[in-house]
Amino acid sequence: MILNPTSVSFTLPNGKEVIIETGKMARQADGAVTVRCGNCIILATAVASKEPKPGQSFFPLTVDYQEKFASAGRIPGSFFKREGRLNDYEVLISRLIDRALRPLFPENYLCDVQILVSLISYDAEVLPDALACLAASAALAVSDIPVQEIISEVRIARVNGTFEINPSRAQLEYADMDFIVAATEKNIMMVEGEAKECQEEDLVQAIEVAHQAIRVQVAAQQQLRDKVGITAKREVAPFEENPEIKEKVSAFAAARMLEISSAGTSKHDRSDAYSRLKEELIASFGEEPEEQDIVLAKRYFDDLMYYTVRNMILDQGIRLDGRPLDKVRPLEMETDILPSPHGSALFTRGETQSLTTVTLGTKDDELLVETAGTSNNVNFILHYNFPPFSTGEVKPMRGPGRREVGHGNLAKRSLQQLFPKDYPYTVRIVSDILESNGSSSMATVCAGSLALFDAGVPYAKHVGGIAMGLISRAEDGKWAVLSDILGDEDHLGDMDFKVTGTRDGICGIQMDIKVDGLSMDVMRQALAQAKDGRLHILDHMYNCISTSREDLKPHAPRIEQMIVEREFIGAIIGPGGKIIQEIQRETGTEISIEEVQDKGVVKIFSNNGDNLARAKEWIKGIVAVPEVGEVYESVVKSIMPFGAFVEFLPGKQGLLHISEVSWKRLENLDGILSEGDEIKVKLVGVDPKTGKYRLSRKELVPKPEGYVERPERERAPRSNGGGNGNRNGNSRPPRPQHNNNANTSERSESVKSDDHNDNG
């Protein structure tokens, strides 16, 4: 078969061209396209089974995004040297695509659909995540898979006060707002991102700008579809209907369904009541009912619950737990509840509860995050765990799934906005959900903020979060926004809108729409109601712990950070790492050094304050510049006939001459000094030629009373012809004759004089 590629293109607001092409690669898929921007190329394929599996009752959509290491000219670092399971970054992009596309399939379409998106060429300045959803939607557009609308995603960032569509990596470094927005031509479908305390109206403006750019991309996909000649989609068989059974279910269960829904009971009591009602309904069909009748009865029962709860909220303003629409569930919170972790908090909101811990570590504990083209060390980590007992279920523990990764990422992005820059510790937050009935990710944000305060991490403000819901009715256009939604309200509602932030602004959002879009009026109402709820929660958090602890807990590790001149880095490390290894071994600390902007950043880590202080002083000595006149604590390293060599600073030795040890005359240092002795010395001079240090010990004690300084001995001038004194060639004047007794007497008197003039 001859290749027959078809392509369309459009230009982004930043001037970059995007090309969408089909018919060249992966032609046996139901739909396949490549999307190119710069050197970034993404391949997306869509394949759907022809018939649903027997008994299939839900829509089995699978979306996988993967980055090929070859796209960036790299070989994977795994043992097998090939791409393995999706990493967290790939999972998050897969979720961005999935959440945008899933609502666009017909409710009665139950065939397996698999969408695979691969980065096959990497561009350092082009972020692939937003383009990935464009590629997935385009693959569906050129197929006959019955997706109802075309969609696309863009990244919208505010850089230096200006909104940028699909900014470069370099631009993103300076952004104070960063969101991914998905939309059809008419409606917003999904929003996720972070901000440095932006205002609600700023977010609305960003979404509107993003929507304008999305409309261009949707039009390009429509143009490509028309060029390919796709005019029809597969027919979707409608659900089987039986009006008699539907009426029987309504007559039997409607009144009791409303009674259960409006009772304001707990999650499990309400669930048990629904289950008993369903069992009684099935029993009413007799002892040997038709299997298909039971299948239909169960479906009609679920539909009845769906409409009963929604109409109850819209028409009566009654929620499942009896709260007003804008009220937050009861709050309880406590910090420092665990003795051993470095920080801990228990946050409870209604029937949702998070136990969160904070652990402080060193640079060695940083997380290596790798993508096809990047490798980064991250010192802020958040892990979210959702064990089955939190919902009263029995399930195998298989590690974190995509949901856990996504919820944890939202909490991390929110809390990271206020993480202090250049904080020397690696911080790991772990949220274990102990109970769940809606919005456990927002409980993680609140508990995480409380635990960070408890750990003494210098956060200036608390970050809180709340999940909003939406119930709407197309027949009359009526809608209601719900604050702090329950799990059932999320399941039966039209929107899950999570908002995090401080008292001063928004830090993160995640919004999923299950119906055909969201108007800006609803968006503004949801944001206003979310702000009120967030401020209410934050007030309770400040009442629990108002400021971050001034100091770390006694058992928490300490890190001291020192800035040294660049030229001292080598001296601290030593040849082959000898010096730094010795410091670590002798003090029981961990030390790391890195060069930052022509300076050396030294971080010392220890669980013991005394050991940390020793290491710090050691390094201070290495980088210290000796000053004449200063006094130093020193150690005698070796004894010589003429004095002692003394280490007065780490790595720096000087000569303590025998004449500088004591005010009295010493013939040797026996019994005076020994190797290893710790003494105080004064730096009295530095040889300008050799740089050798001269030390004194005697200058640190007072001169003995009556001490007389001996005059310097005069030397006879040397003759021009060389020789010494009056020497001339080999001739030598005769020595004067001395009385031996007199000479002995003079020497004795000299010694007595020295002894007399020494007080010590």
N, C-alpha and C positions, 0 to 999 in steps of 0.2 A: 504494500500500500504506500502510495506516494505521500510524503509529508505535505500538508497543506495548512500551514499556520495562519491564524487570524489574530490580529492584535488591535488594540485601541490604546490611546494614551491621554493623559491629562497632566496639568502642571499644578503643583502645590503652591500655596501662597509664598513659600520661600524661594520659588523659582526652579525647584527640582522637578524633573519629569518622571512620571510613573507610567510604566508600560505594562499592560495586561495582555498576555498571549495565550492562545489555546490551539490545539491541533498539532503540536510538535512533540510534546512529551506525554508519556503515560496515557496513550490513546485508548487503552482497553478499560480504563475507569469510566464510570458513568459521566463524570465531569472532571476535567483536569486543566489547570492553568499555571502559568508562572507570572509572578509579579516582580518587576524590577524597578529599583530606585538606586541610582548610582551603580555601585558594584554589588549591592545587596540583591540577591535573587532568591525568591521563595517559591517552592513547588507545592501546590495543594491539589489533592485528589478527593473525590467524593464517590462512594459506592454504596448502593442500597440493595438489600435483598428484594426479590420479586414478590414474596408473600411473607406475612408474619408467621412466627412460630405458633404451633397449636397451643391454645390457651394463653397466649400473650396478652397481658393486661396493662402494660405500660409501654412508653416509647423508648426503645433501646438505642439511644444516640451515643456514639463514642467519638471523642475528639482527642487527638494526640498531636502535639507540636514537638518536634525534635530538631536539634541543631547538629548538623554533621560537622565533625571536627575538621574534615577535609575542606570545608567551606572557608576556613581561615588558615589553611595550610598547616594544620597541626595534627599530631597523632595522639589519640587518647592516652591518658596516663594510667589506665586500668591495667590489671594483669593480663587481660585478654586482648588489649590494644584495639578494642572496638567499642562502639557506643553501647551502653547498657540500658538499664531502666531510666526513665525520665528523672532528671534532677528537679529540685524544687522550682527553679526558674522556669523550666519547661512545663511543669505542672501548672504553674500560675498562668502562663500564656494559654495553655490548653483550656483552662477555666474561663479566661476572658472570651475565648471564641465560643465555647459551649454555652455560657450564660446568655450571650447575645443571640445565638441562633435558635436555641431550643424552643422559645415561645412562638417561633414563626412556622412551625410545622403543624399541620392539622391535628386536632385533638384525637381524631379517630385513625390516625396513621400510626401503625404499630410495627412496621417493618424495621429490621436492623439497618442503621445508617452508620457508616464509618467515614470520618473525615480525617485524613492524614495531611499534616502540614510540615514541610521540611525546609530548613534553611540550607541551601545548597551553595550559596556564595555569600561571603561575609564582607561587610563594609564597616570600617571602624567608626564612621560618623553617622551611620544610618541605623536607627533602632528598629528591629524587625517586628516588635510585638504588635503594633497597630496595623502594620501591613499584613500580618498573618491572618487577621480576621477578614480583611479585604480579599485576600487570596481564597480563603475558605468559602466566602459568600459567592465569589466569582465562579468557583468550581461548581457550586450548586446552581448558579444562574445558567451555565452552559450545559446542564444536565436536564434529564426529565424527572428528577427527584422532586416530589411535590412540596417544595418550600413555598410559602405563601407570598413572601416579600423579599426583596433584595435589601441587604443591610451592609453597613461598613463601619469601621472604627477609625478614629484618629486620636493622636495624643495632642492635648492642648496644654501648653505651659506658659506661665507668665514670667518673662525674662526681662528684667530691668523695666518693669511696668508695662511691657508690650506683650500681647498674646501671640504665641507662635504655634503654628500647626506643624506637627511632626518635627520638633526641633532636633538639632544634632546632639550628640553626646556632650560636646563641649558647651553648648548653650544650656543644656540641662543642669550643669553644675551651678549655674547662677539663677535658677528658677525658684520662685517662692510658691508656685502652684504647679502641680503636675498631675493631670488626670487623663485617663483613657475613657473616651465617650463612644458608645455604639448607638446607632440610630438607623431607622428607615428614612425614606424621603420625608415622611410626615411626623414621626414620633421618636422620642428618646426611649431607648430600650435598656441601656446599662451604663452606669458610671462607676468608676473606681479610681481612687488616687489619694494624694496627700497634699497638704499645704502647710505653710508656716503661719498658722492662725489667720486665715483669710476670713472675710466677712461673707455672710449668706448671699448678698447681692453680687459679690465678686464671682461666686460659684455659678450663679444663674447666668451671668454675663459670659463666663467661660463656656458653659454648655451651649449657649446660643451661637457663639462664634464657631464652636466645633461643629454644630449642626449644619451651618452653612457650607463648611468644607466637605462634610459627609454627603450632602446632596450632589456635589460634583462627582464624587466617587460612585454613587449609586447610578447616576446618569451614564457614566462610562461603562458600568457593568450592563446596563440595559442596552447600550449601543453594541457591546460585544455579543450579547445574547441574540440581538437582531441580526448581526452579521453572520453568526453561525447558523441561524435559521431555526432556533428553538421557539416554537409557537405553542406547545402544549406540554403539560405535565402528566405524570401517571395518574390514573383514576384511583381514588381512594374509596374503598367500600365503606358505606355508612354503617354505624353500629346497628345491630339487629334491635328492633323495637317490638314491644308487646304492650299495647295500651292497657289491657286488662290487668296484667301483672303490675304495671306502674301504678294504676289506680288502687289496686289491693295494698301495695306497699304504703301508699300515701294514707289510705284510710286506716290502716293498722297502726302506723308509726308516727304520723305527723304531729299529733297533739302531744304525745309523750316525748317526741324528739324536741319540741319547743320547751317542754317542762324541764327536761334534763339540761338543755343548753342555757336556760335562763336561771338555773338554780344557784349559780355562783360557787360551785363546788371546786375541789382541788382537781388537778390533772388526772390522777389515777382514779378517783371516785367517779369523775365524769366519763373517763374511758371505760371503766367497768360497767357503768350504767348503759352506755351505748352498746357495749358488747352483749349484755343481757337482752337488750331490746332486739338486737339483730338475731340472736339465738331464738327468741320467742317468735320472731317473724318467720324464720326458716321452719320452725316447728309447725307453724300454722298451715304450711303447705301439705301436711299429711306425712304419713310414715314412709312412703316411697314416691317422693316427688320427681318430676323430670329434672335431669341434671341441668339442662339449658334454662329451665325456669328458675332454678336456684341461682345460676350465674347472673341472670337478668335481675333477680330480686336483690342480690347483693350490690349490683351496680346502681340500681334505683335507690337503694338505701343510702349509699354514699352520696348520690346526687341530692337526695332529700336533706341530708346533713349539711351539705355545701350551701344550699339555698336557704335553709332554715336559719343557720347561723348568720349568714350575710344579711338577710332581710331583717333579722332581729336587731342587728347592729345599725342598719340604715334607717329602719322605721321606728324603732323604740329606743335607740341609743344605749342598748344593753349589751355588755360584753360577756364573754364566757365566765369570767371570774367576778362579775358584778361591778367592775370599775367604770368610772366615766371615761370617755374616749381619750382625754388628755392627761389622765392620772398615771403616775409611776407607781409600781408595786412597792410594798414596804421594804425598807432598806436596813440591813445590818452589816456592820463591818468592824474588823478588828485587825490590829497589826501586832507584830512580835509574838505570834502565837506558837512558833516553833523555836526551841532553844538553840539548835545547832546551825541552821542556815544563816547566811549573812543578812538576810531580810526576808520577811514573810508577811502575808496578809490573807485574811479570809473575808471574801466579799459575797454577800447573799442579797439577792433581789427576788422577792417572791419565792418561787420554786427553782430558781437558777442560782448556782453557787460555784465559786471558783476559789481553790486553794492555790496561791501563787507564791513562789519562792524566787529570791534573787541570790545569785552566786557571783562573787568577784574573783577574777583570775588575772593571769599575766598575759603578756603579748603572745607567749607560747600557746595560750588557749584560744587564740583567734580562730575563727572559722574561715577556711579556704573555700571561696565560692568561685566555681569555674563555669564559664560558658564556652562556646566554640572559639570566641575571640578574646576573652578576657579572663584574668585571674586576679581576684581581689581578696584581701584578708579583712574580715569583718570583726569588729570588737563589740558589737551589740547583737545579741542573739535572743530570739524568743521562740519557745516551743510550746505548742498547744496540744493537750492530750484530751481525748474524749472517750473514756472507758465506757463499756456497755452498761455498767451498773448505774451510771448517771441518769439513765432513762428506765431503769428497772428491767433491763433486758439481759439475755445470755447470748453472747456472740464471741467468736474466737478473736483473740488479740493478734493482729497481723501487722502491727506498726501503723504509723500515721497514713491515712488516706488523703485523697485530694481535698476533701472538705477540711480536714485538720490543717493541711498546708495553707489553704486559702484563708481560713479564719486566723491562724497564727500570723500570717503575713499582714493582714489588716491591722491587727493589734500592734505588731512590731512597727509598721510604718507610722502609726499614730504616736506611739510613745517615743519613737526616735526623733521626732521633730524638736523635742526639747532636751535631747541628750546633750550634755555639755561637751563642747568641742575640745579636743585634745585631752579628754579624760584618760588617765593612764591605765585604768583597769579594763579588762575584758569583762563584760557584763552578760550573764545568761539569766533570762527570765523563763521560768517554767510554770505554765498554768495547767493545773489538773482540774477538770470539770467534775465536781462531785455530785451535782444535781443539774438537770437541764429541763427547762420548760421555756425555751425561747431566749435568743440573744445571749448565748454563752460567750461569743466573741467580745461583746461589749462588757460583759462581766470580767473578761480577761484584761481589757484595757483598764478598768477601774481598779481591779486587784493588783495589776502590774504597777500602776502609779503609786498605790499605797505601799507596796512592798519596796519599791525604789526609795521612797521617802524613809521607810523603816531601815533600809540598808545604809543610809547616809550618802547615797548618790546625790550630788548637788543639783537637784531639779529645782527650778525657780517656781514652777506651777504644777498643779495637778492636771492630769488629762483624764477626762471622763467620756463615756460613750452611751448611746441609747439607740435602740432599733425602732424604727417607725414602720407602720403598715398602712395599707390602703384597701378599702372596700368600695367598689364602684358597681353601678347598675346601668347597663347600656340603654334599657328601655326608657328610663326617665332622666338619665344623666345625673342621677344622685350619687354622691360619693362622700366618704368620711375617712379622715386620717386618724390612725390609732397610735398612741404613744406607748412605748415599751410593750411590744407585742408578745403574746404567748406563742408557744410552738404551734398550736392548732390554728391560731389567727394567721400565722405565717403560711401554713399549709393551705388554708382555705381562702387566703387573701390574694390581692392582685399585686402587691409590692412588698419587697423587703428592702428597707432603706436605713442603713446604719450610718450614724454620724458621730464622730468623735471630735473632741476639742477641749480647749481651756475656757475660762471665763471670758477670754479676749478674742476667741476666734476658732475656726474649724481647722483640725489637724488631719482628718482623714474621712473618707466616705466610701461606701460600697452600696450600690443601688441596683436591684434587679427588678425588672418589670415583667409580669406574667401575662399581661393583656396587651392590647394593641396600642402601646405607647402611653405617654404621660404628658399632660399639658403643663405649661409653665405656671398656671394658676395653682394646680395641685402641688407642683414642686415648691412654690413659695410658701404655701400653707404648711407643707411637710417640714420645711426648713425652719419656719418660725416656731412650730410646735416642738420640733426637736431641740431648738435652742432653749426653750423654757424647761423642758425635761432635763437637758444636760446641766443647766445651771442648778436645778433642784438637786440632782445627784452630786454635783461638785460641792454644794454647801455641806452635805452630809460627809463627804470625804475630808473636807477641811476641818470639820468638827472632830473627826476621828484622829487625824494627825495633820497639823496645820503647816508645818515646815519640815524640810528634810533634816534628819539628825545631824547635829554639828560634827559629830565624830563617828567613825565606824565602831561597830560593836567590838568588845574586847577580843573576841575570838576571830574576828575578820582579819584577813591578811592586809598588810600595809604595803603601799607602794610610794616610794619617794622618787621624785623626778628631778634631775639635775641638768642644767644646760652648761656645757663646757665648750671651750674653743675647739675648732676643728682639728688643730694640730695635736691635741691631747688624746684623740681617739685611739691612735696607735699605742700610746704609752699605757693607756688603761687596759687595752687588750693584751699587749705584750707579744713577744715573738711566739708565733704558733698558738696564741691564746693562753700563754703561760700565766700572765699576771691576773687576768680576769678569772681564770679557773681557780687560781690560788685564793683569790678573794672569796669566791663562792664557796669553796671547800672549807676555808677557815671560819667563815661567818654563817654558813648555812643559809645563804640567800640565793636568789635568782636575779641575774643582771642581764639586761639587754641594752645594746647601744645601736643607734641609727643616726645617720647624718640627715639633717633637715635644714635646708637653707643655710648651708655653710656653718652650721653649728652641730655639735654632738648632743643628742638627747639620750641621757643615761637614766634608765628606770631600774630601781632596786626593789625587789619583791621579797617579803618575808612575813611569816606568821608571828615572829618574835620581834618586838620593838627594839630590844637591846642589840640583837644581831643586825638589824637594819641600820641602827645608829653606827655600829662598828664599821660596816661596809661603806656607809656614807663618808665617815671620817677618813677611811682608807683612800677612797677615791678623791676626796678633797685634798689629801696630801699629795697625790700624784699630780693633780692639776695645779697645785699651789705654786706660786712663784716666790722663792725664798727672799726675804727682806732683811737686810743688814739691820741689826739692832733688835730683831724679834727673838723671843725665847721659845724653844721647842722641846716637847717631850721626845726623847730619843732613846735609841737602843745601841749599846756597844756591840759592834760587829766583830772587831778583831783588835788584839793588843800587839803593839810594836814597841821596840826599845825606845823610840822617840815620841810615843804617844799612842792614841787609840783612834781607830776609824769608827765613826758614829753615824748611824742612819737617823737623821733628824726629821725627814719627811720620807714617805714611801718612795723608794727608788732613788733617794738623794742622800749621799754620804759626804761627810766632811772630816777634816783632821782636827782632832782635839789634841794639840801638842802637849807634851808632858809639862811644859812650863805654864799651860793654861788650865791645868787640873786643880792646882792648889796655890795659895799664896806662899806656902813654904816650898823650899827647894826639894824636888824629888829626884832620886837617882834612877828609879824605875817605878812601875805601877803595881808591883806585887803587893797584894793585900789592899790595894786602893780601888782598882777596877778589874772587872772580869767580863768575859764575853757574855752577852745576854743581859747585863745590868741595864736597868732603866734609869736614866738620869735626865736632868734638865740642862740644856746648853743654850748659849746665846751665839747667834751668828754675828761675828765681829768683822768679817771681811770676805771679799771674793777676789781672787787673783784675776786681774784684768786680762792677762794673757792666756792662762790655762782654764779659767773659770772654776778653779777649785775653791771649795768653801773652807774658811777658817772659823773654828768654833772655840768657845771659852766656857769653862765651868766656874772658874774662880771669880769671874765678874758678877756672878749671881749671889755671892756672899760678901758681906762687908769686909773692907781691909782691916787686918788686925790692928789693934791700937798700938801706936808707936812704930808702925811699919815704915821703913825707909826704903824708898825706891833706889836700887843700885844704879849708879850712873853707867851709861854705856861706855865700854872700853874704847879708848882712842887707838886708832891704828896709825902706824907710821906710814908716811907717804911712800908710795912705790916709785923707784927710779924709772926714768924713761927707758932705760935699757933692759927693763924686765927684771926679773928676780924679785925677791922679797926683802923688804927692809934695807939693811945695809949690805946685803949679799951682793957680791960682784963676782960673777963667774963661779969658780970653785973655791974662791977664798972665803973664809968665814971668820969673823972676829971671835976671840975667845969668850967663853961663857963666864959671867961673873960667878965668883965663889960664894956659896951660901952655907950658913950653918944649918945642918939638918934638923937640929932641935928647934931652931927658930922657925924654920919652914913649917914644921909640924905644929908648932904653937900657933902660927898665923892661920893655918887651915882649921885648927880646932876652934879658934876664936870666931872664924867665919861661920862655922856650923852652929855655934852657940847663938850667934846673932840672929841667924835665920830662924832657929827654934824659938827664940824669944819673941820674934816679931810675928809669929803665927798663933792665932787664938784657937785654932782647932786642930 
